Amino acid sequence: MPKFDVAKHDLERLVGKEFTVEEWEDLFLYAKCELDDLWEHEGKIYFKADAKDTNRPDLWSAEGIARQVRWALGMRKGLPGYEIEKSDVVVYVDEKLKDIRPYGVYAIVENLRLDEEALKQIIQLQEKVALTLGRRRKEVAIGTFDFDKLEPPFYYKAVEPEKIKFIPLNSEGEMTAEEILEKHEKGKEYGHLIKGKPYYPLLVDSGGNVLSMPPVINSETHGKVTENTRNIFIDITGWHLEKIMLALNVIVTALAERGGKIKSVKVVYKDFEVESPDLTPKEFEVELDYIKKLTGVELSDEEVKDLLERMFYEVELVDGKAKLKYPAFRDDIMHPRDVMEDVLIAYGYNNIEPEEPKLAVQGRGDDFIDFENAVRDLMVGFGLQEVMTFNLTNREAQFGKMNIPEEDIVEIENPISQKWSALRRWLLPSLMEFLGQNTHEEYPQKIFEVGKVTLIDESKETKTVSESKLGVAIAHPKVTFTEAKEVLDSLMHHLGVKYELREIEYGSFIPGRAGEIIVEGKSIGIIGEVHPQVLENWGIEMPVAAFEVFLRPFYRGSFL
């Protein structure tokens, strides 16, 4: 979760009211943050805020926290109002960037009065948004520039690397694109996002001045904002127009909280045009009874309305429903539960009186969980180390890197990141990723995971079914199919199960060294020596033998 620094006096300047440190501990909760640390410097108090929600980048700065506190305390209500004035500034986007870094959105914020704290917040917010929402700049990279030093219109274009030369930020002399990627601190960190492409992205003005080479580095001469900057030009690039527009909305509204005046920029693509930023409110609808039931707090319709208005909503009560409009800098409202959470935040978690539930039944442990734990104990007894990996994954990990054809899997409709865009259908890709991330550790590496996979099942109400599986992977220079089979034999022996192997061809394994695990005529898993191409795809430097089996068939001797 993002952590960031804010100054107490700066927060209070933005809120318009002073509070004690103890009061701030509670106020941070309104902004889905906790006070992680505090210190004093030159007589001023500073906080480290620990954000507890990766879906609220609008709260990752002093401006965002102060805005939320003003609304939560009832100092303001309803939709925050930000006026946008159209400018005559245009940015032209090169179609050759389609497969490199295709989209950019832009804005101007004028009439700013920046001091040291304001400047720190601008820089920090950019970094946190690009790091978290932007997945380390892969999907969102942000640049800010002193607009008064620039000559519009601007061109976001594709340029051959050998033709690029400028002074990168925090440098004294000109560097070529390749020198930046090899020698500059930011080039080393982010250069992999464009390295090897036939063209590199470059943002230039009509005077030929380089503003930035997204997503790596800004220009020292034109890409540096200081306390003397009054008008800021903002550039955000990435792969998804909706995501970079959200990031732009977050940045411009934060600057507007500092008194800035927002101006839009026209962005011209080959086949369409965009006016950015777009602060058109978003809409949602929720049943009032749903909110009241799930909160567990007795609230009238008007009380629900009041609480929502203190969380940035414009509320219209119609026929037992709340028709809502909420700000364009938010993208976290996907379900009525999200609205219910905002009601409780505004109400105050500390104001909720806990009640002991009255249940007619007694709770007990799940027998199948006990069975899974017994399998875990067996694997540890066999000398393997347990790992726990994420259920979320992506198609490339499940199929491409495993050298097998794609199949239908459960995918997320609007993923925040393509890396976490689907639910896994098998465990071995997760184990391969783990081994690929630990090539620096000592061998042999013998790991296992007991975890859930999600499969498509049209007969179910949800069209999916969650299954428990065991995956095992062994990596060292001399590992063979036999070593993995010995672990499988021991597992089956302790479970009292007889099985047989049927040779198969499977792209993830070396031909002739893969088998299907059969119990009572049914296929319950797969075993083999991992194919060299798969090892290369995951960056694994040692041979790997692995197997994976469903666990449910072994439970109480059932093989259904």
C-alpha positions as CSV (number, residue, x, y, z in Angstrom):
1,M,0.0,0.0,0.0
2,P,1.3,3.5,-0.8
3,K,2.9,5.5,2.0
4,F,3.6,9.2,1.7
5,D,4.7,12.2,3.7
6,V,2.6,15.2,4.5
7,A,3.2,18.3,6.7
8,K,0.7,19.0,9.4
9,H,0.8,22.8,8.8
10,D,0.2,22.2,5.0
11,L,-2.7,19.9,5.6
12,E,-4.3,22.5,7.9
13,R,-3.7,25.3,5.5
14,L,-5.6,23.3,2.9
15,V,-8.4,22.3,5.3
16,G,-8.7,25.8,6.7
17,K,-8.6,24.6,10.3
18,E,-6.1,23.4,12.9
19,F,-6.3,20.1,14.7
20,T,-4.2,18.3,17.4
21,V,-2.1,15.3,16.4
22,E,-4.6,13.0,18.2
23,E,-7.4,14.5,16.2
24,W,-5.4,13.9,13.0
25,E,-5.1,10.2,13.9
26,D,-8.9,9.9,13.5
27,L,-9.1,12.3,10.6
28,F,-6.8,10.2,8.5
29,L,-9.4,7.4,8.6
30,Y,-11.8,9.5,6.6
31,A,-9.2,9.4,3.8
32,K,-8.7,5.6,4.1
33,C,-5.3,6.1,5.6
34,E,-3.6,5.5,8.9
35,L,-1.0,7.6,10.7
36,D,2.0,5.4,10.3
37,D,4.6,7.7,11.9
38,L,5.3,11.3,12.8
39,W,8.4,13.5,13.4
40,E,9.4,17.1,14.0
41,H,11.7,19.1,11.8
42,E,12.6,22.7,12.3
43,G,9.7,23.1,14.7
44,K,7.1,21.6,12.3
45,I,5.3,18.3,12.5
46,Y,5.3,15.8,9.7
47,F,3.2,12.7,9.2
48,K,3.7,9.5,7.3
49,A,0.3,8.4,5.9
50,D,-0.2,4.8,5.1
51,A,-2.9,4.4,2.5
52,K,-5.2,1.4,2.9
53,D,-6.7,1.4,-0.6
54,T,-4.9,1.1,-3.9
55,N,-8.0,2.2,-5.7
56,R,-8.1,5.8,-4.4
57,P,-5.1,7.6,-5.8
58,D,-6.9,10.9,-5.2
59,L,-6.2,10.4,-1.5
60,W,-2.4,10.0,-1.8
61,S,-1.4,13.6,-1.2
62,A,-2.0,16.4,1.3
63,E,-4.5,17.9,-1.2
64,G,-6.5,14.7,-1.4
65,I,-6.5,14.1,2.4
66,A,-7.5,17.7,3.1
67,R,-10.3,17.7,0.6
68,Q,-11.7,14.5,2.0
69,V,-11.5,15.9,5.6
70,R,-13.3,19.1,4.6
71,W,-16.2,17.0,3.1
72,A,-16.3,14.4,5.9
73,L,-16.6,17.1,8.5
74,G,-19.4,18.7,6.6
75,M,-17.4,21.9,5.7
76,R,-18.4,21.1,2.1
77,K,-20.9,18.7,0.6
78,G,-21.8,17.0,-2.6
79,L,-19.8,17.0,-5.8
80,P,-16.6,19.0,-5.7
81,G,-16.8,21.6,-8.5
82,Y,-13.9,22.2,-10.8
83,E,-14.2,24.5,-13.8
84,I,-12.3,23.7,-16.9
85,E,-11.5,26.4,-19.5
86,K,-10.7,25.4,-23.0
87,S,-7.3,26.4,-24.2
88,D,-6.1,26.6,-27.8
89,V,-3.2,24.2,-27.1
90,V,-3.0,21.0,-29.2
91,V,-1.0,17.9,-28.9
92,Y,-0.5,15.7,-32.0
93,V,0.0,11.9,-31.4
94,D,2.1,9.9,-33.8
95,E,0.3,6.7,-35.1
96,K,3.7,4.9,-35.1
97,L,3.5,4.8,-31.3
98,K,0.6,2.3,-31.5
99,D,2.6,-0.7,-30.4
100,I,5.1,1.3,-28.3
101,R,3.2,3.6,-26.0
102,P,0.1,4.6,-27.9
103,Y,-1.8,7.2,-25.7
104,G,-1.2,10.5,-24.1
105,V,-3.5,13.0,-22.3
106,Y,-2.6,16.5,-21.3
107,A,-3.7,19.6,-19.3
108,I,-2.6,23.0,-18.2
109,V,-3.0,24.3,-14.6
110,E,-2.4,28.1,-14.3
111,N,-2.1,30.7,-11.5
112,L,-0.3,28.4,-9.0
113,R,1.6,29.7,-6.0
114,L,4.0,26.9,-5.1
115,D,6.1,26.7,-2.0
116,E,8.4,23.9,-0.8
117,E,5.6,21.8,0.6
118,A,3.4,22.2,-2.4
119,L,6.2,21.2,-4.7
120,K,7.0,18.1,-2.6
121,Q,3.4,17.0,-2.8
122,I,3.3,17.4,-6.6
123,I,6.4,15.3,-7.1
124,Q,5.3,12.7,-4.5
125,L,1.8,12.3,-6.0
126,Q,3.2,11.8,-9.5
127,E,5.6,9.1,-8.1
128,K,2.9,7.3,-6.1
129,V,0.4,7.3,-9.0
130,A,2.9,6.1,-11.5
131,L,4.3,3.5,-9.2
132,T,1.0,2.0,-8.0
133,L,-1.8,2.8,-10.4
134,G,0.7,2.9,-13.2
135,R,2.5,-0.3,-12.3
136,R,5.9,1.2,-12.1
137,R,5.3,3.5,-15.1
138,K,4.4,0.7,-17.4
139,E,0.7,1.8,-17.7
140,V,0.9,5.4,-16.4
141,A,3.9,7.7,-16.6
142,I,3.5,11.4,-15.6
143,G,5.5,14.5,-16.6
144,T,5.1,18.1,-15.4
145,F,6.6,21.1,-17.1
146,D,6.9,24.8,-16.7
147,F,4.4,25.9,-19.4
148,D,5.9,29.4,-19.7
149,K,9.1,27.8,-21.1
150,L,7.3,25.8,-23.8
151,E,6.1,26.6,-27.4
152,P,2.8,24.9,-28.3
153,P,1.6,23.0,-30.2
154,F,3.2,19.8,-29.0
155,Y,4.0,16.6,-30.7
156,Y,4.0,13.1,-29.0
157,K,6.0,11.3,-31.7
158,A,8.0,8.1,-32.4
159,V,11.7,8.8,-33.0
160,E,14.5,6.5,-34.0
161,P,16.7,6.1,-30.8
162,E,19.9,7.1,-32.6
163,K,18.3,10.5,-33.5
164,I,17.5,11.4,-29.8
165,K,19.7,13.6,-27.8
166,F,18.9,16.0,-24.9
167,I,19.8,16.9,-21.3
168,P,17.9,14.5,-19.0
169,L,16.6,15.7,-15.7
170,N,19.2,16.2,-13.0
171,S,22.0,16.0,-15.5
172,E,24.4,18.7,-16.9
173,G,25.2,17.5,-20.4
174,E,23.4,16.1,-23.4
175,M,23.0,12.4,-23.6
176,T,21.8,10.1,-26.4
177,A,18.8,7.9,-25.8
178,E,21.0,4.8,-25.4
179,E,23.3,6.6,-23.0
180,I,20.3,7.6,-20.9
181,L,19.1,4.0,-20.7
182,E,22.5,2.7,-19.8
183,K,23.9,5.5,-17.5
184,H,21.1,7.6,-16.1
185,E,19.5,6.4,-12.8
186,K,16.0,6.6,-14.2
187,G,17.1,5.1,-17.5
188,K,18.5,2.0,-15.7
189,E,15.2,1.7,-13.7
190,Y,12.7,2.3,-16.5
191,G,14.5,1.9,-19.7
192,H,13.3,-1.7,-20.1
193,L,9.8,-0.3,-20.9
194,I,11.0,0.9,-24.3
195,K,14.4,-0.6,-24.9
196,G,14.6,-2.6,-28.1
197,K,11.7,-0.9,-29.8
198,P,12.3,0.5,-33.3
199,Y,11.1,3.9,-32.1
200,Y,11.2,5.7,-28.7
201,P,8.4,8.0,-27.5
202,L,9.4,11.7,-27.4
203,L,7.4,14.7,-26.4
204,V,8.5,17.9,-28.1
205,D,7.2,21.4,-28.6
206,S,7.0,23.4,-31.9
207,G,10.4,24.8,-31.2
208,G,11.9,21.3,-31.4
209,N,12.6,21.3,-27.6
210,V,12.5,17.9,-26.0
211,L,10.1,17.9,-23.0
212,S,10.4,14.2,-22.1
213,M,11.1,10.7,-23.3
214,P,8.2,8.8,-21.7
215,P,8.1,6.8,-19.6
216,V,11.7,7.2,-18.7
217,I,12.8,10.8,-18.0
218,N,12.0,14.5,-18.5
219,S,14.2,17.1,-19.9
220,E,16.3,19.2,-17.5
221,T,15.9,22.4,-19.5
222,H,12.1,22.1,-20.1
223,G,10.9,19.4,-17.7
224,K,11.6,20.9,-14.3
225,V,9.0,22.5,-12.1
226,T,10.2,24.8,-9.3
227,E,8.7,27.1,-6.7
228,N,8.9,29.9,-9.3
229,T,6.6,28.0,-11.7
230,R,3.2,29.5,-12.1
231,N,1.7,27.6,-15.0
232,I,2.2,23.8,-15.3
233,F,1.8,21.6,-18.4
234,I,1.0,18.0,-17.5
235,D,1.7,15.0,-19.7
236,I,0.5,11.5,-19.0
237,T,1.2,8.5,-21.3
238,G,0.3,4.9,-21.2
239,W,-1.5,1.9,-22.8
240,H,-5.1,2.6,-21.7
241,L,-6.8,5.9,-22.4
242,E,-9.3,5.5,-19.5
243,K,-6.5,4.8,-17.0
244,I,-4.3,7.7,-18.0
245,M,-7.3,10.0,-18.0
246,L,-8.1,9.0,-14.5
247,A,-4.5,9.8,-13.5
248,L,-4.8,13.2,-15.2
249,N,-8.0,13.9,-13.3
250,V,-6.3,13.1,-10.0
251,I,-3.3,15.4,-10.7
252,V,-5.3,18.4,-12.0
253,T,-7.8,18.4,-9.2
254,A,-5.0,18.1,-6.6
255,L,-3.4,21.2,-8.2
256,A,-6.8,22.9,-8.3
257,E,-7.0,22.4,-4.5
258,R,-3.9,24.7,-4.4
259,G,-5.8,27.4,-6.2
260,G,-4.9,26.4,-9.7
261,K,-7.1,27.1,-12.8
262,I,-7.6,24.1,-15.0
263,K,-7.3,24.4,-18.8
264,S,-8.0,21.6,-21.3
265,V,-5.9,20.5,-24.2
266,K,-7.0,19.0,-27.4
267,V,-5.3,15.7,-28.3
268,V,-5.3,14.7,-31.9
269,Y,-5.0,11.0,-32.9
270,K,-5.1,9.6,-36.4
271,D,-8.8,8.5,-36.2
272,F,-10.2,10.6,-33.3
273,E,-9.7,13.5,-31.0
274,V,-9.8,13.8,-27.2
275,E,-10.3,16.9,-25.0
276,S,-8.5,16.4,-21.7
277,P,-9.0,16.4,-18.8
278,D,-12.5,15.1,-18.6
279,L,-14.1,15.8,-15.2
280,T,-17.6,14.7,-16.2
281,P,-19.1,13.1,-13.0
282,K,-19.7,9.4,-13.0
283,E,-23.1,7.8,-12.1
284,F,-24.2,4.9,-10.0
285,E,-27.5,3.7,-8.4
286,V,-28.0,1.8,-5.2
287,E,-31.0,0.5,-3.2
288,L,-31.3,2.4,0.1
289,D,-32.5,-0.8,1.9
290,Y,-29.3,-2.6,0.8
291,I,-27.2,0.2,2.4
292,K,-29.2,0.2,5.6
293,K,-29.1,-3.6,5.9
294,L,-25.4,-4.1,5.4
295,T,-24.2,-1.2,7.5
296,G,-25.9,-2.6,10.6
297,V,-26.6,0.9,11.7
298,E,-30.1,2.4,12.0
299,L,-30.2,5.2,9.4
300,S,-33.0,7.2,7.8
301,D,-33.0,7.9,4.1
302,E,-32.0,11.5,4.8
303,E,-29.1,10.4,7.0
304,V,-27.8,8.1,4.3
305,K,-28.1,11.1,1.9
306,D,-26.2,13.3,4.3
307,L,-23.4,10.8,4.8
308,L,-23.0,10.2,1.0
309,E,-22.9,14.0,0.4
310,R,-19.9,14.1,2.8
311,M,-18.1,11.5,0.6
312,F,-18.3,13.6,-2.6
313,Y,-21.6,12.3,-3.9
314,E,-24.5,14.2,-5.4
315,V,-27.5,12.3,-4.2
316,E,-31.1,12.1,-5.5
317,L,-33.5,9.9,-3.6
318,V,-36.1,8.3,-5.9
319,D,-38.4,5.4,-5.1
320,G,-36.2,3.8,-2.4
321,K,-33.0,4.3,-4.5
322,A,-30.1,6.7,-4.3
323,K,-29.2,7.9,-7.7
324,L,-25.6,9.1,-7.4
325,K,-23.1,11.2,-9.2
326,Y,-19.5,11.1,-8.0
327,P,-16.2,12.8,-9.1
328,A,-14.2,11.8,-12.2
329,F,-11.1,11.4,-10.0
330,R,-12.6,8.3,-8.4
331,D,-12.7,4.9,-10.2
332,D,-13.4,2.7,-7.2
333,I,-17.3,2.4,-7.3
334,M,-18.0,-1.0,-8.9
335,H,-20.6,-2.5,-6.5
336,P,-23.2,-1.2,-4.0
337,R,-20.8,-2.4,-1.3
338,D,-18.4,0.3,-2.3
339,V,-21.1,2.9,-1.7
340,M,-22.0,1.2,1.6
341,E,-18.3,1.5,2.7
342,D,-18.4,5.2,2.0
343,V,-21.5,5.5,4.2
344,L,-19.7,3.8,7.1
345,I,-16.5,5.9,6.6
346,A,-18.5,9.1,6.8
347,Y,-20.5,7.7,9.8
348,G,-17.2,6.8,11.5
349,Y,-16.1,3.3,12.2
350,N,-15.2,4.4,15.8
351,N,-18.9,5.4,16.3
352,I,-20.2,1.9,15.6
353,E,-21.2,0.0,18.7
354,P,-20.1,-3.6,18.4
355,E,-22.7,-6.3,19.1
356,E,-22.1,-9.9,19.8
357,P,-23.9,-12.0,17.2
358,K,-26.7,-14.3,18.4
359,L,-26.4,-17.5,16.4
360,A,-28.5,-20.7,16.6
361,V,-25.6,-22.9,15.6
362,Q,-22.1,-23.5,16.8
363,G,-19.1,-23.0,14.5
364,R,-16.6,-25.7,13.7
365,G,-13.7,-26.2,11.5
366,D,-14.1,-27.4,7.9
367,D,-13.1,-31.0,7.4
368,F,-11.7,-30.4,4.0
369,I,-9.5,-27.6,5.3
370,D,-8.1,-30.1,7.8
371,F,-7.5,-32.4,4.9
372,E,-5.6,-29.7,3.0
373,N,-3.5,-29.0,6.1
374,A,-2.7,-32.7,6.4
375,V,-1.4,-32.7,2.8
376,R,0.7,-29.7,3.7
377,D,2.2,-31.5,6.6
378,L,3.0,-34.5,4.4
379,M,4.8,-32.3,1.8
380,V,6.8,-30.6,4.5
381,G,7.7,-34.0,5.9
382,F,9.0,-34.9,2.4
383,G,11.4,-32.0,2.6
384,L,9.5,-29.4,0.5
385,Q,9.0,-25.8,1.4
386,E,5.5,-24.3,1.1
387,V,4.9,-21.1,-0.9
388,M,1.7,-19.0,-1.2
389,T,1.1,-17.2,-4.5
390,F,-1.7,-15.0,-5.9
391,N,-4.9,-16.4,-7.4
392,L,-4.9,-13.5,-9.8
393,T,-2.7,-13.9,-12.9
394,N,-3.0,-13.3,-16.7
395,R,-3.3,-15.2,-19.9
396,E,0.4,-14.9,-20.8
397,A,1.4,-16.5,-17.5
398,Q,-1.2,-19.3,-17.8
399,F,-0.6,-20.1,-21.4
400,G,2.1,-18.2,-23.3
401,K,4.9,-18.7,-20.9
402,M,3.8,-22.3,-20.3
403,N,4.1,-23.1,-24.0
404,I,0.5,-24.3,-24.4
405,P,-2.5,-23.1,-26.5
406,E,-4.9,-20.6,-24.9
407,E,-8.2,-21.8,-23.5
408,D,-11.2,-20.1,-21.8
409,I,-10.4,-18.8,-18.4
410,V,-12.2,-16.5,-15.9
411,E,-11.1,-12.9,-16.7
412,I,-11.7,-9.6,-15.0
413,E,-13.7,-7.2,-17.1
414,N,-11.9,-4.0,-16.1
415,P,-8.6,-5.0,-14.5
416,I,-6.4,-2.3,-13.0
417,S,-3.4,-4.1,-14.4
418,Q,-3.1,-6.6,-17.2
419,K,-0.7,-8.6,-14.9
420,W,-3.7,-9.3,-12.6
421,S,-6.4,-9.7,-15.2
422,A,-7.6,-13.3,-14.7
423,L,-8.1,-16.1,-12.2
424,R,-5.6,-18.9,-12.5
425,R,-6.7,-22.3,-13.8
426,W,-3.6,-24.2,-12.6
427,L,-0.8,-23.7,-10.1
428,L,2.4,-24.6,-12.0
429,P,2.7,-21.1,-13.6
430,S,2.7,-19.6,-10.1
431,L,5.5,-22.0,-9.0
432,M,7.5,-21.2,-12.2
433,E,7.2,-17.5,-11.4
434,F,8.4,-18.1,-7.9
435,L,11.4,-20.1,-9.1
436,G,12.2,-17.4,-11.7
437,Q,12.2,-14.7,-8.9
438,N,14.6,-16.8,-6.7
439,T,17.4,-17.8,-9.1
440,H,19.9,-16.1,-6.7
441,E,19.0,-18.5,-3.9
442,E,20.7,-21.7,-3.1
443,Y,19.8,-25.0,-4.9
444,P,18.1,-27.4,-4.7
445,Q,14.8,-25.6,-4.4
446,K,11.9,-27.9,-3.6
447,I,8.6,-26.1,-3.3
448,F,4.9,-26.8,-3.2
449,E,1.6,-25.0,-2.9
450,V,-1.9,-26.1,-1.8
451,G,-4.1,-23.5,-3.4
452,K,-7.3,-22.6,-5.3
453,V,-7.8,-22.5,-9.0
454,T,-10.9,-21.3,-10.8
455,L,-12.4,-23.3,-13.7
456,I,-15.3,-22.5,-16.1
457,D,-18.4,-24.7,-15.4
458,E,-21.5,-23.8,-17.3
459,S,-23.6,-26.0,-15.0
460,K,-23.0,-23.8,-12.0
461,E,-25.0,-20.6,-11.2
462,T,-21.8,-18.5,-11.3
463,K,-20.6,-20.5,-14.4
464,T,-17.4,-21.2,-12.5
465,V,-16.1,-23.6,-9.9
466,S,-13.2,-23.2,-7.4
467,E,-11.0,-26.3,-6.9
468,S,-8.2,-27.1,-4.5
469,K,-5.0,-28.4,-6.1
470,L,-1.5,-29.4,-5.0
471,G,1.4,-28.2,-7.1
472,V,5.0,-29.4,-6.6
473,A,8.2,-28.2,-8.3
474,I,11.8,-29.3,-7.8
475,A,14.7,-27.4,-9.3
476,H,18.4,-28.3,-9.2
477,P,21.1,-29.3,-11.8
478,K,20.4,-33.1,-11.8
479,V,16.6,-33.2,-11.2
480,T,14.7,-35.7,-13.3
481,F,11.2,-37.0,-13.8
482,T,12.0,-39.8,-11.3
483,E,12.5,-37.4,-8.4
484,A,9.2,-35.7,-8.9
485,K,7.5,-39.2,-9.2
486,E,9.1,-40.3,-5.9
487,V,7.3,-37.4,-4.2
488,L,4.1,-38.3,-6.0
489,D,4.5,-42.0,-5.0
490,S,5.0,-41.0,-1.3
491,L,1.9,-38.8,-1.4
492,M,-0.3,-41.5,-2.9
493,H,1.0,-44.1,-0.5
494,H,0.1,-42.0,2.5
495,L,-3.3,-41.2,1.1
496,G,-3.9,-44.9,0.4
497,V,-4.5,-44.4,-3.3
498,K,-3.3,-46.5,-6.3
499,Y,-2.6,-44.6,-9.5
500,E,-1.1,-45.1,-12.9
501,L,0.7,-42.8,-15.4
502,R,-0.3,-42.5,-19.0
503,E,2.3,-40.9,-21.3
504,I,1.1,-37.7,-22.9
505,E,2.5,-34.9,-25.0
506,Y,2.1,-31.5,-23.3
507,G,3.7,-28.3,-24.3
508,S,4.9,-27.3,-20.8
509,F,7.0,-30.5,-20.5
510,I,9.8,-32.2,-22.5
511,P,8.4,-34.6,-25.1
512,G,8.6,-38.2,-23.7
513,R,8.9,-37.0,-20.2
514,A,5.3,-36.1,-19.3
515,G,2.5,-38.2,-17.9
516,E,-1.1,-37.9,-17.0
517,I,-2.0,-39.0,-13.5
518,I,-4.9,-41.5,-13.5
519,V,-6.9,-42.7,-10.5
520,E,-9.8,-45.1,-11.0
521,G,-9.8,-44.3,-14.7
522,K,-10.1,-40.6,-14.2
523,S,-7.4,-38.0,-14.9
524,I,-6.6,-36.0,-11.7
525,G,-3.3,-34.4,-12.6
526,I,-0.1,-34.1,-14.7
527,I,3.6,-34.7,-14.1
528,G,6.8,-34.1,-16.1
529,E,10.1,-32.4,-16.7
530,V,9.5,-28.8,-17.6
531,H,10.3,-27.8,-21.2
532,P,13.5,-25.7,-21.7
533,Q,11.4,-23.0,-23.5
534,V,9.2,-22.7,-20.4
535,L,12.3,-22.4,-18.2
536,E,13.7,-19.7,-20.5
537,N,10.3,-17.8,-20.5
538,W,10.4,-17.6,-16.7
539,G,14.1,-16.9,-16.5
540,I,14.8,-20.1,-14.6
541,E,18.4,-21.3,-14.9
542,M,18.0,-24.9,-13.6
543,P,16.1,-28.0,-14.8
544,V,12.7,-28.4,-13.1
545,A,10.5,-31.4,-12.5
546,A,6.9,-30.8,-11.4
547,F,3.5,-32.3,-10.9
548,E,0.0,-31.0,-10.1
549,V,-3.1,-32.8,-8.9
550,F,-6.6,-32.0,-7.8
551,L,-7.1,-32.6,-4.0
552,R,-10.9,-32.9,-3.8
553,P,-10.9,-36.5,-5.3
554,F,-8.7,-37.7,-2.4
555,Y,-11.0,-36.3,0.3
556,R,-12.5,-39.2,2.2
557,G,-11.6,-41.6,-0.6
558,S,-14.0,-40.0,-3.1
559,F,-13.0,-40.1,-6.7
560,L,-16.0,-38.4,-8.2
